[in-house]
Amino acid sequence: MSGQPPMESFSIQLLKQILTSGRLAHAYLFTGPDEMGMKAAALYFAKGIFCMAQNLERPCGQCSNCRRIENGNYPDLVVLEPDGPSIKIQQVREIQKSFALKAMEGNRKVYIITRADLMTVEAANALLKFLEEPSTPITAILLSNRKESMLPTIVSRCQFVPFFRMPVETIQQILQAEGISVGKAKLAASIRQTVDSAKQLTAYDRFAEIANLVIQLTEEIHLKRGNPLFLIQDKIIKPDWSPEDVETFLDCLAWWYRDLLLAKLDITDGLVYENQHTRIQSQAALYDSEHLAQMVEVVLLAKKRLQSQANRQLMLERMVLQLQGEF
């Protein structure tokens, strides 16, 4: 390992400047849509903090500390992930308990909290107190793509490291260069924020199933074929799709209705589902542009409810009824 992240970016350049200066803040907030990139950058930053290299750019990627962080077994670094749909107060208390002790190998401890926006109110309040009154030298790295969902008092105590989305066209070109079909590459690049996450989506077995379900559901809703509520029950609820699968489905569905709106406006160059042009034109002809814009909003609102841990079945059924015309 070289110790370098897979792709240089403004964010990585900023972290390098912080490491070179040697002036560490007690808390950083990595914000942006690039969830996977932020976690990789947080680990890169942690390596830089603990790196043992003296005359090399840090992190070197070669010293024992860099290698142990890479392998997930460095004692003064803790990575906290959501426990189910949220980060709970007990998880934060475990960090507090562990970090109340002196660092085992150096003079500093580091913890990374992914999806910090998923903290419960109790967990967020416990973390706030921990940020304000650390008992030992500690650096916190919080990752969030929904900063607005976090306590403002936590946000105000962190230094920002922004992450920006790579253009969809760039991600699509990279995927196509690796042999992924145009349609699949365009849809994955539109939904995901980074090359790596888009690649993972194209390789995911359920991705094709999700894309097909979007077409089947919209045909049943708008051409009044079959029973769309039964379809949701049979294809999503009974197989017990994960929240991530449902969110991907909603993303794909939102892009479908966005394509219908573009087709209604005679803008066909930007269609994501360009291989479904005939079907898109057929469905778009049934509505005016205002109605189609409302449909996009209905799906995005369903996604927001999903992220708020709403009942999945009720959320999906409500969405379908609204798409059928029960605005």
BAMIVEX-653539 format. One record per residue (C-alpha): residue number from 0; x, y negated, z negated; residue in three letters. Coordinates in nm, 3 decimals. Last residue first. Example, Ala and Ser with C-alpha at 12.3 -4.5 7.8 and 13.67 -1.06 7.14 Angstrom:
ATOM    nr         X         Y         Z   rest
ATOM     1     1.367     0.106    -0.714    SER
ATOM     0     1.230     0.450    -0.780    ALA
END
This chain:
ATOM    nr         X         Y         Z   rest
ATOM   326    -5.247    -1.331     0.434    PHE
ATOM   325    -5.445    -1.013     0.486    GLU
ATOM   324    -5.358    -0.979     0.854    GLY
ATOM   323    -5.206    -0.637     0.897    GLN
ATOM   322    -4.871    -0.786     0.795    LEU
ATOM   321    -5.027    -0.880     0.462    GLN
ATOM   320    -5.156    -0.528     0.410    LEU
ATOM   319    -4.812    -0.388     0.495    VAL
ATOM   318    -4.638    -0.621     0.249    MET
ATOM   317    -4.878    -0.530    -0.031    ARG
ATOM   316    -4.816    -0.163     0.033    GLU
ATOM   315    -4.439    -0.217     0.026    LEU
ATOM   314    -4.447    -0.411    -0.303    MET
ATOM   313    -4.685    -0.165    -0.466    LEU
ATOM   312    -4.465     0.127    -0.370    GLN
ATOM   311    -4.143    -0.040    -0.476    ARG
ATOM   310    -4.260    -0.165    -0.816    ASN
ATOM   309    -4.078    -0.497    -0.857    ALA
ATOM   308    -3.712    -0.487    -0.960    GLN
ATOM   307    -3.645    -0.856    -0.878    SER
ATOM   306    -3.440    -0.747    -0.577    GLN
ATOM   305    -3.750    -0.567    -0.447    LEU
ATOM   304    -3.956    -0.883    -0.493    ARG
ATOM   303    -3.704    -1.079    -0.287    LYS
ATOM   302    -3.719    -0.813    -0.015    LYS
ATOM   301    -4.097    -0.839    -0.010    ALA
ATOM   300    -4.066    -1.217     0.023    LEU
ATOM   299    -3.834    -1.168     0.321    LEU
ATOM   298    -4.092    -0.937     0.481    VAL
ATOM   297    -4.379    -1.182     0.434    VAL
ATOM   296    -4.162    -1.472     0.555    GLU
ATOM   295    -4.090    -1.293     0.884    VAL
ATOM   294    -4.462    -1.230     0.920    MET
ATOM   293    -4.537    -1.598     0.860    GLN
ATOM   292    -4.306    -1.690     1.150    ALA
ATOM   291    -4.504    -1.447     1.366    LEU
ATOM   290    -4.831    -1.618     1.272    HIS
ATOM   289    -4.688    -1.960     1.360    GLU
ATOM   288    -4.560    -1.829     1.695    SER
ATOM   287    -4.902    -1.707     1.808    ASP
ATOM   286    -4.989    -1.340     1.796    TYR
ATOM   285    -5.074    -1.036     2.012    LEU
ATOM   284    -4.823    -1.117     2.288    ALA
ATOM   283    -4.539    -1.061     2.042    ALA
ATOM   282    -4.629    -0.692     2.014    GLN
ATOM   281    -4.606    -0.631     2.389    SER
ATOM   280    -4.292    -0.844     2.432    GLN
ATOM   279    -4.121    -0.649     2.154    ILE
ATOM   278    -4.221    -0.315     2.307    ARG
ATOM   277    -4.081    -0.418     2.645    THR
ATOM   276    -3.755    -0.557     2.501    HIS
ATOM   275    -3.676    -0.256     2.283    GLN
ATOM   274    -3.315    -0.225     2.404    ASN
ATOM   273    -3.264    -0.590     2.303    GLU
ATOM   272    -3.340    -0.513     1.937    TYR
ATOM   271    -3.119    -0.800     1.821    VAL
ATOM   270    -3.274    -1.043     2.068    LEU
ATOM   269    -3.064    -1.354     2.128    GLY
ATOM   268    -3.094    -1.379     2.507    ASP
ATOM   267    -3.474    -1.342     2.498    THR
ATOM   266    -3.586    -1.690     2.402    ILE
ATOM   265    -3.931    -1.714     2.560    ASP
ATOM   264    -4.079    -1.864     2.241    LEU
ATOM   263    -4.293    -1.554     2.189    LYS
ATOM   262    -3.981    -1.345     2.250    ALA
ATOM   261    -3.797    -1.538     1.979    LEU
ATOM   260    -4.084    -1.478     1.735    LEU
ATOM   259    -4.096    -1.107     1.816    LEU
ATOM   258    -3.718    -1.090     1.764    ASP
ATOM   257    -3.756    -1.250     1.419    ARG
ATOM   256    -4.021    -0.990     1.350    TYR
ATOM   255    -3.770    -0.715     1.426    TRP
ATOM   254    -3.498    -0.890     1.225    TRP
ATOM   253    -3.726    -0.888     0.921    ALA
ATOM   252    -3.795    -0.516     0.971    LEU
ATOM   251    -3.423    -0.432     0.984    CYS
ATOM   250    -3.363    -0.627     0.662    ASP
ATOM   249    -3.665    -0.461     0.501    LEU
ATOM   248    -3.530    -0.117     0.592    PHE
ATOM   247    -3.187    -0.210     0.454    THR
ATOM   246    -3.353    -0.318     0.129    GLU
ATOM   245    -3.545     0.009     0.113    VAL
ATOM   244    -3.224     0.208     0.160    ASP
ATOM   243    -3.045     0.002    -0.109    GLU
ATOM   242    -3.337     0.048    -0.349    PRO
ATOM   241    -3.294     0.425    -0.301    SER
ATOM   240    -3.550     0.617    -0.100    TRP
ATOM   239    -3.768     0.851    -0.298    ASP
ATOM   238    -3.850     1.102    -0.018    PRO
ATOM   237    -4.215     1.060    -0.126    LYS
ATOM   236    -4.201     0.679    -0.133    ILE
ATOM   235    -4.019     0.611     0.195    ILE
ATOM   234    -4.141     0.826     0.487    LYS
ATOM   233    -4.469     0.973     0.360    ASP
ATOM   232    -4.590     0.681     0.148    GLN
ATOM   231    -4.484     0.420     0.404    ILE
ATOM   230    -4.652     0.621     0.681    LEU
ATOM   229    -4.968     0.661     0.472    PHE
ATOM   228    -4.986     0.283     0.438    LEU
ATOM   227    -4.927     0.243     0.813    PRO
ATOM   226    -5.222     0.468     0.903    ASN
ATOM   225    -5.231     0.581     1.265    GLY
ATOM   224    -5.233     0.342     1.559    ARG
ATOM   223    -5.370    -0.009     1.514    LYS
ATOM   222    -5.152    -0.161     1.786    LEU
ATOM   221    -5.010    -0.413     1.541    HIS
ATOM   220    -4.969    -0.211     1.226    ILE
ATOM   219    -4.912     0.133     1.377    GLU
ATOM   218    -4.664     0.000     1.631    GLU
ATOM   217    -4.490    -0.201     1.360    THR
ATOM   216    -4.452     0.109     1.145    LEU
ATOM   215    -4.314     0.327     1.425    GLN
ATOM   214    -4.061     0.066     1.539    ILE
ATOM   213    -3.936    -0.004     1.187    VAL
ATOM   212    -3.930     0.370     1.115    LEU
ATOM   211    -3.699     0.424     1.411    ASN
ATOM   210    -3.449     0.171     1.274    ALA
ATOM   209    -3.463     0.333     0.930    ILE
ATOM   208    -3.411     0.683     1.069    GLU
ATOM   207    -3.112     0.561     1.273    ALA
ATOM   206    -2.959     0.412     0.958    PHE
ATOM   205    -3.037     0.722     0.747    ARG
ATOM   204    -2.722     0.907     0.852    ASP
ATOM   203    -2.490     0.621     0.756    TYR
ATOM   202    -2.202     0.576     1.002    ALA
ATOM   201    -2.350     0.257     1.149    THR
ATOM   200    -2.402     0.123     0.796    LEU
ATOM   199    -2.046     0.199     0.689    GLN
ATOM   198    -1.916     0.014     0.993    LYS
ATOM   197    -2.132    -0.288     0.909    ALA
ATOM   196    -1.999    -0.284     0.550    SER
ATOM   195    -1.640    -0.275     0.675    ASP
ATOM   194    -1.687    -0.545     0.940    VAL
ATOM   193    -1.850    -0.782     0.693    THR
ATOM   192    -2.188    -0.945     0.627    GLN
ATOM   191    -2.434    -0.672     0.717    ARG
ATOM   190    -2.774    -0.707     0.880    ILE
ATOM   189    -2.683    -0.881     1.206    SER
ATOM   188    -2.365    -0.677     1.256    ALA
ATOM   187    -2.558    -0.354     1.198    ALA
ATOM   186    -2.825    -0.451     1.454    LEU
ATOM   185    -2.571    -0.560     1.715    LYS
ATOM   184    -2.348    -0.255     1.669    ALA
ATOM   183    -2.639    -0.011     1.698    LYS
ATOM   182    -2.769    -0.173     2.015    GLY
ATOM   181    -2.426    -0.206     2.177    VAL
ATOM   180    -2.316     0.150     2.099    SER
ATOM   179    -2.026     0.208     1.860    ILE
ATOM   178    -1.701     0.300     2.036    GLY
ATOM   177    -1.447     0.120     1.818    GLU
ATOM   176    -1.444    -0.183     2.048    ALA
ATOM   175    -1.820    -0.198     2.000    GLN
ATOM   174    -1.775    -0.239     1.625    LEU
ATOM   173    -1.519    -0.516     1.667    ILE
ATOM   172    -1.738    -0.698     1.918    GLN
ATOM   171    -2.040    -0.676     1.687    GLN
ATOM   170    -1.843    -0.816     1.392    ILE
ATOM   169    -1.728    -1.111     1.603    THR
ATOM   168    -2.077    -1.177     1.741    GLU
ATOM   167    -2.226    -1.177     1.391    VAL
ATOM   166    -1.985    -1.450     1.280    PRO
ATOM   165    -1.789    -1.363     0.961    MET
ATOM   164    -1.972    -1.473     0.645    ARG
ATOM   163    -1.796    -1.703     0.403    PHE
ATOM   162    -1.660    -1.636     0.056    PHE
ATOM   161    -1.634    -1.917    -0.198    PRO
ATOM   160    -1.401    -1.907    -0.502    VAL
ATOM   159    -1.561    -2.124    -0.767    PHE
ATOM   158    -1.411    -2.196    -1.110    GLN
ATOM   157    -1.639    -2.081    -1.389    CYS
ATOM   156    -1.789    -2.249    -1.697    ARG
ATOM   155    -2.066    -2.425    -1.503    SER
ATOM   154    -2.190    -2.095    -1.358    VAL
ATOM   153    -2.236    -1.949    -1.707    ILE
ATOM   152    -2.438    -2.251    -1.827    THR
ATOM   151    -2.640    -2.243    -1.504    PRO
ATOM   150    -2.754    -1.888    -1.593    LEU
ATOM   149    -2.741    -1.682    -1.276    MET
ATOM   148    -3.014    -1.636    -1.014    SER
ATOM   147    -2.897    -1.938    -0.809    GLU
ATOM   146    -2.558    -1.770    -0.768    LYS
ATOM   145    -2.715    -1.498    -0.556    ARG
ATOM   144    -2.423    -1.333    -0.374    ASN
ATOM   143    -2.246    -1.281    -0.704    SER
ATOM   142    -1.907    -1.164    -0.829    LEU
ATOM   141    -1.776    -1.265    -1.171    LEU
ATOM   140    -1.403    -1.256    -1.248    ILE
ATOM   139    -1.323    -1.308    -1.616    ALA
ATOM   138    -0.969    -1.382    -1.732    THR
ATOM   137    -0.885    -1.314    -2.095    ILE
ATOM   136    -0.622    -1.435    -2.342    PRO
ATOM   135    -0.760    -1.300    -2.675    THR
ATOM   134    -1.065    -1.376    -2.892    SER
ATOM   133    -1.265    -1.534    -2.612    PRO
ATOM   132    -1.512    -1.792    -2.747    GLU
ATOM   131    -1.697    -1.972    -2.466    GLU
ATOM   130    -1.684    -1.690    -2.213    LEU
ATOM   129    -1.791    -1.436    -2.477    PHE
ATOM   128    -2.081    -1.658    -2.582    LYS
ATOM   127    -2.192    -1.679    -2.221    LEU
ATOM   126    -2.153    -1.303    -2.179    LEU
ATOM   125    -2.397    -1.239    -2.464    ALA
ATOM   124    -2.645    -1.484    -2.312    ASN
ATOM   123    -2.613    -1.315    -1.972    ALA
ATOM   122    -2.663    -0.970    -2.123    ALA
ATOM   121    -2.978    -1.081    -2.307    GLU
ATOM   120    -3.120    -1.246    -1.995    VAL
ATOM   119    -3.051    -0.929    -1.798    THR
ATOM   118    -2.750    -0.940    -1.568    MET
ATOM   117    -2.825    -0.879    -1.201    LEU
ATOM   116    -2.670    -1.209    -1.084    ASP
ATOM   115    -2.331    -1.073    -1.197    ALA
ATOM   114    -2.345    -0.838    -0.899    ARG
ATOM   113    -1.994    -0.711    -0.981    THR
ATOM   112    -1.840    -0.802    -1.316    ILE
ATOM   111    -1.460    -0.796    -1.316    ILE
ATOM   110    -1.266    -0.797    -1.642    TYR
ATOM   109    -0.909    -0.908    -1.702    VAL
ATOM   108    -0.689    -0.884    -2.011    LYS
ATOM   107    -0.379    -1.086    -2.090    ARG
ATOM   106    -0.056    -1.070    -2.289    ASN
ATOM   105     0.073    -0.746    -2.146    GLY
ATOM   104     0.052    -0.370    -2.190    GLU
ATOM   103    -0.223    -0.290    -2.440    MET
ATOM   102    -0.387    -0.633    -2.459    ALA
ATOM   101    -0.480    -0.712    -2.820    LYS
ATOM   100    -0.819    -0.591    -2.939    LEU
ATOM    99    -1.139    -0.793    -2.913    ALA
ATOM    98    -1.131    -0.695    -2.547    PHE
ATOM    97    -1.275    -0.348    -2.609    SER
ATOM    96    -1.559    -0.470    -2.829    LYS
ATOM    95    -1.644    -0.756    -2.597    GLN
ATOM    94    -1.638    -0.524    -2.297    ILE
ATOM    93    -1.869    -0.280    -2.475    GLU
ATOM    92    -2.095    -0.570    -2.571    ARG
ATOM    91    -2.133    -0.662    -2.203    VAL
ATOM    90    -2.244    -0.309    -2.122    GLN
ATOM    89    -2.483    -0.307    -2.418    GLN
ATOM    88    -2.645    -0.627    -2.288    ILE
ATOM    87    -2.748    -0.461    -1.965    LYS
ATOM    86    -2.640    -0.517    -1.607    ILE
ATOM    85    -2.940    -0.441    -1.387    SER
ATOM    84    -3.109    -0.207    -1.136    PRO
ATOM    83    -2.928     0.109    -1.244    GLY
ATOM    82    -2.637     0.025    -1.472    ASP
ATOM    81    -2.481    -0.257    -1.273    PRO
ATOM    80    -2.101    -0.235    -1.233    GLU
ATOM    79    -1.833    -0.355    -1.478    LEU
ATOM    78    -1.468    -0.331    -1.377    VAL
ATOM    77    -1.226    -0.337    -1.670    VAL
ATOM    76    -0.857    -0.423    -1.642    LEU
ATOM    75    -0.620    -0.402    -1.940    ASP
ATOM    74    -0.597    -0.021    -1.931    PRO
ATOM    73    -0.495     0.020    -1.564    TYR
ATOM    72    -0.647     0.342    -1.432    ASN
ATOM    71    -0.846     0.256    -1.121    GLY
ATOM    70    -0.609     0.400    -0.860    ASN
ATOM    69    -0.539     0.061    -0.700    GLU
ATOM    68    -0.500    -0.086    -1.048    ILE
ATOM    67    -0.248     0.189    -1.122    ARG
ATOM    66    -0.056     0.116    -0.803    ARG
ATOM    65    -0.037    -0.256    -0.869    CYS
ATOM    64     0.081    -0.195    -1.227    ASN
ATOM    63     0.342     0.063    -1.119    SER
ATOM    62     0.499    -0.173    -0.868    CYS
ATOM    61     0.440    -0.131    -0.495    GLN
ATOM    60     0.141    -0.345    -0.402    GLY
ATOM    59     0.355    -0.659    -0.424    CYS
ATOM    58     0.076    -0.871    -0.566    PRO
ATOM    57     0.240    -1.117    -0.574    ARG
ATOM    56     0.494    -1.241    -0.323    GLU
ATOM    55     0.833    -1.103    -0.412    LEU
ATOM    54     1.111    -1.223    -0.643    ASN
ATOM    53     0.984    -1.099    -0.979    GLN
ATOM    52     0.736    -0.822    -0.901    ALA
ATOM    51     0.555    -0.688    -1.212    MET
ATOM    50     0.203    -0.753    -1.081    CYS
ATOM    49    -0.060    -0.803    -1.356    PHE
ATOM    48    -0.218    -1.125    -1.228    ILE
ATOM    47    -0.158    -1.041    -0.863    GLY
ATOM    46    -0.314    -0.699    -0.906    LYS
ATOM    45    -0.619    -0.866    -1.062    ALA
ATOM    44    -0.644    -1.099    -0.762    PHE
ATOM    43    -0.635    -0.805    -0.520    TYR
ATOM    42    -0.900    -0.631    -0.730    LEU
ATOM    41    -1.117    -0.944    -0.708    ALA
ATOM    40    -1.050    -0.970    -0.333    ALA
ATOM    39    -1.170    -0.613    -0.276    ALA
ATOM    38    -1.480    -0.690    -0.481    LYS
ATOM    37    -1.546    -1.010    -0.288    MET
ATOM    36    -1.504    -0.837     0.047    GLY
ATOM    35    -1.760    -0.573    -0.045    MET
ATOM    34    -2.015    -0.834    -0.151    GLU
ATOM    33    -1.960    -1.072     0.142    ASP
ATOM    32    -2.273    -1.288     0.113    PRO
ATOM    31    -2.106    -1.559    -0.096    GLY
ATOM    30    -1.979    -1.640    -0.442    THR
ATOM    29    -1.671    -1.539    -0.641    PHE
ATOM    28    -1.706    -1.698    -0.985    LEU
ATOM    27    -1.385    -1.738    -1.182    TYR
ATOM    26    -1.333    -1.750    -1.559    ALA
ATOM    25    -1.052    -1.826    -1.808    HIS
ATOM    24    -0.856    -2.029    -1.556    ALA
ATOM    23    -0.510    -1.913    -1.460    LEU
ATOM    22    -0.223    -2.151    -1.397    ARG
ATOM    21     0.064    -1.947    -1.253    GLY
ATOM    20     0.080    -2.181    -0.954    SER
ATOM    19     0.166    -1.894    -0.719    THR
ATOM    18    -0.130    -1.687    -0.839    LEU
ATOM    17    -0.370    -1.979    -0.791    ILE
ATOM    16    -0.230    -2.050    -0.444    GLN
ATOM    15    -0.267    -1.683    -0.350    LYS
ATOM    14    -0.628    -1.690    -0.468    LEU
ATOM    13    -0.699    -1.989    -0.240    LEU
ATOM    12    -0.538    -1.814     0.057    GLN
ATOM    11    -0.752    -1.508    -0.017    ILE
ATOM    10    -1.068    -1.719    -0.011    SER
ATOM     9    -0.973    -1.896     0.312    PHE
ATOM     8    -0.926    -1.557     0.473    SER
ATOM     7    -0.660    -1.299     0.551    GLU
ATOM     6    -0.806    -0.958     0.635    MET
ATOM     5    -0.735    -0.612     0.490    PRO
ATOM     4    -0.612    -0.751     0.158    PRO
ATOM     3    -0.236    -0.740     0.097    GLN
ATOM     2    -0.079    -0.526    -0.177    GLY
ATOM     1     0.128    -0.349     0.087    SER
ATOM     0     0.000     0.000     0.000    MET
END
